[in-house]
Amino acid sequence: PHTWPTVTVGEEGSEHTWEMEGAPPGWMSGQGWTPESLSAGERVTITYHPSRAIANGGILMEVERASGEVLKVNRPARLGGP
């Protein structure tokens, strides 16, 4: 099973929900992810591969926190990398 984070994009009043497919939990924990890695409502910058099937979605590659910390999600070589 893969992770499926839901992200809200845009400002209040013009928000859009995006569905991102993440890596399996075991892979992500090996990259340093924990259940406390992100907080609900935390502003982040994401790198992803767009989905061909749905307009607001894709494969999540990495998440950059406001502090500059980058959390890797998927293996770059596998999908062409960011």
GROMACS elastic network, one bead per residue, 0.5 to 0.9 nm:
[ bonds ]
;  ai    aj funct       b0    kb
    1    23     6  0.82648   500
    1    24     6  0.57130   500
    1    25     6  0.78502   500
    2    21     6  0.67731   500
    2    22     6  0.58127   500
    2    23     6  0.51585   500
    2    25     6  0.66964   500
    3    20     6  0.82664   500
    3    21     6  0.60844   500
    3    23     6  0.58450   500
    3    24     6  0.57491   500
    3    25     6  0.64506   500
    4    19     6  0.66610   500
    4    20     6  0.55505   500
    4    22     6  0.56944   500
    4    23     6  0.84948   500
    5    18     6  0.85215   500
    5    19     6  0.63066   500
    5    20     6  0.54767   500
    5    21     6  0.67849   500
    5    22     6  0.70014   500
    5    60     6  0.87333   500
    6    17     6  0.68105   500
    6    18     6  0.57456   500
    6    20     6  0.61782   500
    6    21     6  0.88831   500
    7    16     6  0.83210   500
    7    17     6  0.57772   500
    7    18     6  0.52409   500
    7    19     6  0.65833   500
    7    20     6  0.75709   500
    7    41     6  0.89757   500
    8    11     6  0.88774   500
    8    15     6  0.62935   500
    8    16     6  0.56548   500
    8    18     6  0.62449   500
    8    41     6  0.86474   500
    9    14     6  0.84181   500
    9    15     6  0.54843   500
    9    16     6  0.51905   500
    9    17     6  0.62590   500
    9    18     6  0.71826   500
   10    13     6  0.82361   500
   10    14     6  0.58935   500
   10    16     6  0.64326   500
   10    17     6  0.89902   500
   11    14     6  0.55444   500
   11    15     6  0.56236   500
   11    16     6  0.89123   500
   12    15     6  0.58480   500
   16    56     6  0.80172   500
   17    56     6  0.70916   500
   17    57     6  0.87111   500
   18    55     6  0.85617   500
   18    57     6  0.51666   500
   18    58     6  0.82294   500
   19    54     6  0.89835   500
   19    56     6  0.65171   500
   19    58     6  0.69042   500
   19    59     6  0.88301   500
   20    48     6  0.81077   500
   20    51     6  0.88910   500
   20    56     6  0.84608   500
   20    57     6  0.52786   500
   20    58     6  0.50768   500
   20    59     6  0.55637   500
   20    60     6  0.56767   500
   21    57     6  0.77898   500
   21    58     6  0.61810   500
   21    60     6  0.57649   500
   22    25     6  0.84706   500
   22    28     6  0.84567   500
   22    58     6  0.88808   500
   22    59     6  0.61392   500
   22    60     6  0.51960   500
   22    61     6  0.74889   500
   22    73     6  0.64584   500
   22    74     6  0.71022   500
   23    26     6  0.81911   500
   23    27     6  0.63359   500
   23    28     6  0.62802   500
   23    59     6  0.85299   500
   23    60     6  0.78374   500
   23    61     6  0.86112   500
   23    73     6  0.60460   500
   23    74     6  0.58091   500
   23    75     6  0.88776   500
   24    27     6  0.54473   500
   24    28     6  0.64101   500
   24    29     6  0.88213   500
   25    28     6  0.50788   500
   25    29     6  0.61001   500
   25    30     6  0.86045   500
   25    33     6  0.84960   500
   26    29     6  0.52620   500
   26    30     6  0.63891   500
   26    31     6  0.89016   500
   27    30     6  0.51204   500
   27    31     6  0.65548   500
   27    33     6  0.88798   500
   27    73     6  0.79856   500
   27    74     6  0.82077   500
   28    32     6  0.65729   500
   28    33     6  0.54149   500
   28    34     6  0.80836   500
   28    72     6  0.77113   500
   28    73     6  0.59764   500
   28    74     6  0.79643   500
   29    32     6  0.50620   500
   29    34     6  0.61493   500
   30    33     6  0.71540   500
   31    71     6  0.74987   500
   31    72     6  0.63583   500
   31    73     6  0.72184   500
   32    37     6  0.84935   500
   32    71     6  0.75834   500
   32    72     6  0.83133   500
   33    36     6  0.78883   500
   33    37     6  0.57635   500
   33    38     6  0.88764   500
   33    71     6  0.73090   500
   33    72     6  0.84708   500
   33    73     6  0.85891   500
   34    37     6  0.51837   500
   34    38     6  0.84347   500
   35    38     6  0.74559   500
   36    39     6  0.67824   500
   37    71     6  0.85532   500
   38    41     6  0.87022   500
   38    42     6  0.67751   500
   38    65     6  0.83812   500
   39    42     6  0.54042   500
   39    43     6  0.89957   500
   40    43     6  0.89220   500
   42    65     6  0.81149   500
   42    66     6  0.85120   500
   43    65     6  0.70380   500
   43    66     6  0.67542   500
   44    63     6  0.65005   500
   44    64     6  0.55914   500
   44    66     6  0.61014   500
   45    62     6  0.84617   500
   45    63     6  0.58491   500
   45    64     6  0.50641   500
   45    65     6  0.66634   500
   45    66     6  0.79242   500
   46    60     6  0.73269   500
   46    61     6  0.75102   500
   46    62     6  0.58302   500
   46    64     6  0.61911   500
   46    65     6  0.88500   500
   47    59     6  0.87210   500
   47    60     6  0.63835   500
   47    61     6  0.54422   500
   47    62     6  0.52820   500
   47    63     6  0.64998   500
   47    64     6  0.83165   500
   47    82     6  0.68466   500
   48    57     6  0.86924   500
   48    58     6  0.60902   500
   48    59     6  0.53243   500
   48    62     6  0.70641   500
   48    63     6  0.89703   500
   48    82     6  0.74776   500
   49    57     6  0.85248   500
   49    58     6  0.53225   500
   49    59     6  0.50531   500
   49    60     6  0.66470   500
   49    61     6  0.72482   500
   49    79     6  0.81029   500
   49    81     6  0.86889   500
   49    82     6  0.80363   500
   50    53     6  0.89525   500
   50    54     6  0.85027   500
   50    55     6  0.79829   500
   50    56     6  0.80794   500
   50    57     6  0.61544   500
   50    59     6  0.65482   500
   50    60     6  0.87826   500
   51    54     6  0.56988   500
   51    55     6  0.68188   500
   51    56     6  0.76749   500
   51    57     6  0.54962   500
   51    59     6  0.69299   500
   52    55     6  0.73688   500
   52    57     6  0.86460   500
   52    58     6  0.80000   500
   53    57     6  0.83793   500
   53    58     6  0.88106   500
   54    57     6  0.59173   500
   54    58     6  0.78909   500
   55    58     6  0.84714   500
   57    60     6  0.88715   500
   59    74     6  0.82712   500
   60    63     6  0.79631   500
   60    72     6  0.89889   500
   60    73     6  0.64794   500
   60    74     6  0.69211   500
   61    71     6  0.88510   500
   61    72     6  0.63796   500
   61    75     6  0.74256   500
   61    76     6  0.72827   500
   61    79     6  0.89554   500
   61    81     6  0.77670   500
   61    82     6  0.72173   500
   62    70     6  0.67463   500
   62    71     6  0.55609   500
   62    73     6  0.50516   500
   62    74     6  0.71287   500
   62    82     6  0.85642   500
   63    69     6  0.83028   500
   63    70     6  0.56845   500
   63    71     6  0.51173   500
   63    72     6  0.65588   500
   63    73     6  0.75182   500
   64    67     6  0.79432   500
   64    68     6  0.59858   500
   64    69     6  0.56787   500
   64    71     6  0.62344   500
   64    72     6  0.86775   500
   65    68     6  0.53968   500
   65    69     6  0.53739   500
   65    70     6  0.63884   500
   65    71     6  0.79394   500
   66    69     6  0.73862   500
   67    70     6  0.88113   500
   72    75     6  0.79353   500
   73    76     6  0.89923   500
   74    77     6  0.88954   500
   74    78     6  0.79191   500
   74    79     6  0.82171   500
   74    81     6  0.86549   500
   75    78     6  0.55580   500
   75    79     6  0.71552   500
   75    80     6  0.88067   500
   75    81     6  0.72568   500
   76    79     6  0.56726   500
   76    80     6  0.57551   500
   76    82     6  0.64543   500
   77    80     6  0.51651   500
   77    81     6  0.54563   500
   78    81     6  0.71638   500
   79    82     6  0.85065   500
